């Protein structure tokens, strides 16, 4: 079932340890099929070394398992809440990547100090309020606070990123960790200046319209 989406979600899950965004069994990637609405997600507690496309879990938007022998991620309710309330989202990533999560631990957004951040994110990466794990509270915070950003820092918790596809959501997670590392290092040396909002908007618009092959 959903072989193409399974393959993409598997490959994107494998990008998390490859890019040092997760340790052991933490973190997950999911993807939504636009035709059925079904969601493919990493199973709970399975190591990345043991992961394969066949043991990913397919659930419907209410959380019922449609296909799979394993339990889905404990973050499934969070993913599903976002999918139910953001029709534009086709992929979601959750990590505890260290540099980005250090900002989450402090309850601080990541300001736009870098042109790369203006290009990719179009503004600061917001931070949520504290939300308890285990239900849809994190999903509610994401939907309420993420705005137009592809990423959000969950206070005292970690990182969630979204995108039109699982691949796009993983790209946002990788870029966020890289930017957070650079900002962290800059703050050790001094206080960088934020890029003015109008320049952030201009740079982001140009990047979205001009970057890459069309």
Phi, psi and omega in degrees: 000133176053050187301316182295316179293320177305315182297317180295315180296321176299309182299321181287326172300321182290340176289338184294305177293327179302324181260015176058038179265347184220162171231149179051241184255008184288160176084163181191156173233141173229162175217146181252134174277121185292337183279311183268337188081357179291151183241132175259128185217155178296141175287155184290132170070013181267131180292154180293330178294332181266354185285143173211161182304326185290334181262009168292157185249137176256126178232158172272178186289351175262357176098001178284136179288124179266322179206136178134144181266345185256162176285137177289166180311147176292347177268008185302317181299324176298309180302313185294323178299316179297314180299321181292334185249357177226093182296339182279352184267127178241356179206143181223140178233140173233129176220169169241041184304134197296316184290315178295320181290336175297325175291321178297321180298327179274351184068033184245134172291165174261110181289166180273090175261348189234142177297326178299326179286321175301315181299305189282322190250338177069017181161180179294154174275118186286163175239142181269175166281172178292137178223137182285143177279145172121346178224217181257011183298320179294318177301319179297318179295319179300307183298322183286328192247343189286332179060225180268000180290148173275003184215152175214144175263124177270117185308131180062018186227285186175213189239139166233136174232153182229163177190172177293340178220163173302323179298316179295321180293323177292320177303316179298321180293319179293314181295321180298315181296321179296316179293317180298323177296314181296318179295318177303313180295320179297321181291337175290333183268333183173203182245104179290159178266139177287146174285133182303144183305322181293327177285324175300314180297316180297313182296318180295317179297316179298317180298315181294327184270330190249334189285141175084184181266133181258000000 
